[in-house]
């Protein structure tokens, strides 16, 4: 195994699935039970903010009993013990990476436990239910708080920083992603263009499998810790 100096990791819903977090695009995923246009678009929020708040309130309550799994902890261990540059980019809005100990973390799709005021753009922590009556702690106005989650049709957060990190990495690892959601699905091509070794760790081959130089398929709680142990051993 090569010795790397700059690692970028991308995670998707597959890494949290074994903790009990619902995925989106699987046969029994969230989008099989909810209309994405109703609960994950700015237009849906404008039409029926009460429904959107109910959807995210249910998810927030469900996450109270969900814990990080071995894959989350393995990535935190990699960050703590890797001697080079490291950044973890997640498409997930859950807090499992943070709870596992990851620190250099980019939430490109926002965070479930934060609220965003459409009037003053303030972001606040939110662990309880929100509604149209929730007031912003900054501007004090009501009817303007929404989940701080990137919806379809909106630009993901921190894209300039992400592209900078991809242009500098020599190892890109994609974990638990379907390879269908852009711009994240194109990150492997960006890393490959920068000369990085590209690796997929996934339950099954993603839609972008042909872009990866290496792939290991299996449960995230098995393949992620095993690979990271080998990676850290090779760096010593």
Buried (B, 14 or more C-beta within 10 A) or exposed (E): EEEBBBBBBBBBBBBBBBBEBBBBEBEEBBBEEBEEEBBBBBEBBEEEBEBBBBBBBEBBEBBEEBEBBBBBBBBBBBBEEBEEBBBBBBBBBBBBBBBBBBEEBBBBBBBBBBBBBBBEEBEBEBEEEBEEEBEBEEEEEEBBBBBBBBBEEEEBBEEEEBBEBBBBBBBBBBBBBBBEBEEBBBBBBBBBEBEBBBBBBBBEEBEBBEBBEEBBEEBBBBBBBBBBEEBBEEBE
